Amino acid sequence: MQAISLRPQHRLLISKQIVLAILTVLMAAVPVLCLPLAILMPLFSCPLIGHKEQWTAYLSIPVATAVSLVYGMPALYAFSLVLVTGLPVLLTVYLGKKRGGSQLALLMYMGSYAVSLIGVILCCVALFGPLPEAAAQFVRQWLMQSPKRSEYIYKALASGLLPVPEGYTNISAFTIAINPLFLEQIGLEVVLRVREQVVVSLPSAYVQISIVAGLFTALRVQRLNHAYLLVDQRRKDEVKVAITPGFAMLRLPRKARTFLLIMAGVSFLMALTDGPLLLMALVIQTVFVTCYALIGAAVVCGFMMRKDPDKRVMGGVLAAALYLLMPSMLMVLGVFERFLRLKSNPDDTSDDTHQEENEEEER
């Protein structure tokens, strides 16, 4: 069997260059979105590595930093964005000589995002202090200086986002505007609520971004650059094309499943404590839920593509909506994925593939 590497279609590479240009324009138009847009950039720049269009990938690395500096953001924060856009690209260059995809490469992409985001967080801590307190004070200051603060506070009280301070009844927008003591108490409540929310949501967001961005960057790089034409020397008239399986065929190896289940059990015991162990338990549980929710999302995509592969876009949109709205349902679906086999194509040899994977894991 002879394998010939296939070059991706030119339009696929051009489309990624166009998306990078759009992200650059969005950064210049809305500079506050530099960080989230910088996280998206490697998804489109990394697949360009190894092709003549790779100059676009290298050019995209300092874009977020340049835009941040132009708009007067702190230099330390601006230069930390280079880690987000640059580490995955450098990792792709390092892995460029490796043939085929590997689980280690996938973990390395997740690690590159994790390290880069840690760098951004540390720079923000150096500039603004502890992030929960800094975010709480920022929201409080913005609210108290807003010309519509009475309206915002009244809506927050009416919806239950903020509790009504003790001793106050029949609160109105006029009462809020003329009572400085009431405003002071509301400001303290805002600081407390925002601080608690950031403490809980920041680790969860960090874990999810690292896993999801690393996974899809690795899949896009491997699927675009690792396509081969297989020619049988004995039957040269029979030619097959082999490509890296897409997201719809994503599965967890047996060792990874066992490790996640053990860590989930340990995290439930850690959750009974308080302090740093409780925060660590939250991180471990987020890893467990994210991994199995992604497997569940892959099941949804595979089920949509089971009879019609052209429905991959519809399946992707549905899986993304379920991940954002009902991640717990996807997690349960991912846990029982091996028993459901919903993403197997009836025309393929998935059962043989599962059997070969199990034999390989046992060896």
N, C-alpha and C positions, 0 to 999 in steps of 0.2 A: 504494500500500500504506500503510495507516494502522496505527500501533503504539500500543497502549494498555497502560500499565503495570499489572501485576496486583499486588494486595496479598497477601502470604503468608497462609496460613490461620492463624487465631488460635491453634489448638492447637499449631502449630509454634513460635510465639513463647512461649506459656505453658510448653512443655516445656523451652525454654532457660532460662527463669526458675527452673524447678524444679531443673534441674541446677546452676545457680549457687548456689541455696540449699543443695543437698547438698554442694557443694564447700566452702561456708562452714562447715557443720557438721563436715565432716571436718578442716578446718583447726583448729577449736576443740578437737576431740577428739584430734588427733595434730599438735601444732604443729610438730614436726620436718619435716612434709611441706608446710610453707607454700610453699616454693619450687616443687616440682613441681606442686602444685595451682594455684599462681599462674600457671604456664605454661599450664595447661589452661583457665583462666578466659576468656581472650580468644576461644577457640574458640566459646564460647556467648554472650559479652557483645557481641562485635562485630556479629553479625548483627542484634542488636536496635536498632542505631543507625538512625535515620530513621523509627522507629515510635513509637507512644505508650508502648510498654513500654521505651523506651531509658533511662528513669530507673534501671532495674535495672542496666544496664551501667555507668552513672556511679557507682552505689552500690557496685558490686563492686570498683572501683579501689583504695580504701583498706583493704579487708577484710584482706588478708594482712599489711599493715603494722600494723593495729590488733591482730590476734591475736598477732603477734610481740612487740609492745610489752607486751601484757598478760602474756605468759609470760616477760617479763624478758630477751628477746634483745637484743643490742646495737642501739642506736638507728640507727646508720649502716647496718647490714644490713637492719633493718626498713624504713627509708625507701627503700632501694634496690629493694625489691620493688614499689614504686609504678611503677617503670619497666616492669617485666614486665607488670603488669596494665593500665597506663595508656597506654603508647605505641601498641600496636595499636588501642586504642579511639580515641585521638586521630587516628590515621592514617585510620581508617574515617570519622570525622567530616570530615576533610579531603577524602577521596575521595568523599564523599557526593553531591556535585553532578555527578560524572562519570557518564556513561551507558555501560552495558555494561562488560564486564571487559577487562582489558588485561594484557599481559605485564609492563609497567612496574609496575602495581599489585601484582602477585604478588611481584616483586622487592622492592618497598617493604615489603611485609609481612615478608618474610624479613629485610630489613635492620632493621626495628623490633625483631624478636626478637634479632637479633645485637647491636644497640646496647644493648638493655636487659640482656642477659646479661653483656656486657662491663662494664656499670656495676655489676652485682652482684659480679662477680669482682674488680673493682678495689676495691670496698668491703671485700670479704673479705680481700684482700691488705693493705689499710690496717689492718685489725683484727688479723689473725693472722699476717701475714708471707707469704712464698711458700707457695702452697697445697700443693704436694707435700710440703714439709717439715712444714707444719702438720698435714696429714692423717696423715702417718707417725707423728708424735709423739703425736697423739690416739689412734690405734689402739694404739700401744705402751703408753700410759698406761692405756687401758681394759683391755687384756689383762692387764697386770701387777697391776692392782687388782681384777680379777674374782675372785670366790671359786672359780670353776671354771677358773682359768687352767691348772692342770696337765692337766685333761681336754682343754681346747681345744688346748693345745700338742701333746699326745700325738696327737690326731686330725690336726692339721696336719702333723706329722712322718710319720705313717703314710700319709697320702694324698699326700705329696710336695709339699704347698704350701710347706713350709719344709724346707731341707736339714738333715741331722743334722750338728752341729758336729764338726770333726775331733777324733779322740781319744776319741770316745764310741761305745760299742756296747751293745746290749741295753738300750735306753732304756725306762724304765717311768714311769708316773705318779708313783710314789714317788720315783724318782730326780730327776724334774723338781721336785718339791716341796721337796726338802731340799738341792739344789745351787744356791747363789746364783750361782756362776760360770757354770753352764750357762744359768741364766735371763738373765744379762746378755748372753751371746752370742746367745741366741734373740731378745732384745730388739733387738739390732743388726740381725739378719737380718730381723726384722719391719719395721724402719724402712727398710731397703734395698729390700725387696720392695714395700712400699706406695708408697714414693717413685717407684720405676720405673713402677709401674702407673698412678699418677695422672698422671705426665708423659705417658704414652702415651694414656690414656683420656680425659683432660680435653679436649684439643683435638678429639678425635673426637666426644665427646658434645656439645660446643658447636656444632660444624658440623651434626650431625644434628638437634639440637633446633631450631636456627635454620631449617633448610630445611624439615623436616617440619611444624613448628608454623606457620611462615609460609605454606606451601602450603595446608594444610587450612583455616587461617583465611580466606585469600583465596577459596578455593573455596566455603566455606560462606557467606561474605558475598555473593559474586557470584551464587551459585545461588539464594539466598533472595530477594535484592532485585532481581535483574535478570531478571524474567520478564515477557513481553509477549504481548499478544493481537494477532495480525496479521490485519487485515481488508482484503481486496482490494476496492477501490472499484468495480471492474467486476463482481465476483462476491461480493456481500455475504453470500451464503448459505454461502460457504466461509470458515471461520475456522480459524486455526492458532495454536498456542501455542508461542512460542520461549523457551527457557530456556538459561542458560549450561551448556555440557557439564559433566558430572560428572567425578569422578576416573577413572572407567573409560575415558574418552576422552582422557586426558592424553598429550601428545606433546611432544617437544622440537623446537623450530624448527631448521632446518638450520644457521644460524649458531651456535646454542648447542651443537649436536653437534660442529661443527668446533672451536669454542673449547675444549670439554671434552677432546676428543681431543688437541689440541695441548698443553694444560696437563698432561694425564696423561703425555705423552711427556717433557715438561720435568721433571716431578716424579720420574720414574725416574732421570734424570741427577742431579738434586739429591740423591736418596737415596743416591748413592755417596759423598757428602761426610759431614761430621759437624757437630754443633752446630746453630745456628739454621736452616741450610738443610735439614737432615734433618727438623726439626720442621715447617718449611714444606711440605716434600714430603709429609709425613704428612697435613697439612691438605688439600692439593690432591687427594691420592688419596682422602681421605674424601669430599670434594665429588663427585668423579667416581663413586665407588661408590654414594653416597647417591642422586644424581640418577638414575642408570640402574637402581638397585634400585627406586626409586619407579615408574619407567616399567615395569619388570617386574611390580611389584605391580598397576599399572593393567591390564596385559595379563591377569593372572590374574583380576581382577575382571570385565573385559570378556568373557573366555572363559566365566566362570560365568554371565554375564547374556546370553550370545549368543542362546539360545533362550528363556530365561525371565527377564525383567527383575526378577521378584520375588526372585531369588536374590542380590540385591546384598548382603544382610547376610551370607549364607554366604560369598560371594566376598570381602567385606571381612575377615571373620574369618580365612579361609584366607590371604589376602595378608598380613595382619598377622603371622600365625604364621610364614609363610615369611620375612618381613622380619627377624624376631627370630632365627630359627633358621638360615636359609640365605640370608643376603643376597647371597652370591656367585652363587648360582644365579639369583636375581632380576636381578642385574646383567647376567649373560650373556643372560638373556631380554630385558632392556631394550635391550641393544646390538643384538640382531637383531630387534627389534620391527617395524621397517619391512618386513622380509622375510616375517615370519610372518603379520601381519594377523589375529591371533587374536581381537582385540577388536571386529571388525566384525560388526554385526548383519546377517544375511543378508537382512533385509527393508529395510535402509536403503540409502542411496546413498553408502556410505563411499568407494568407488573414485573417484566424482566429487569427493567432498570432498578426498581426498588429492591428486587432480589439480589442483583449484583452489588448494589450499595450496601445492603446488609451483610453480604458475604465479605465485602472489602472491609467493613467496620469490624467484623469479627476477626479477620486476619490481623 
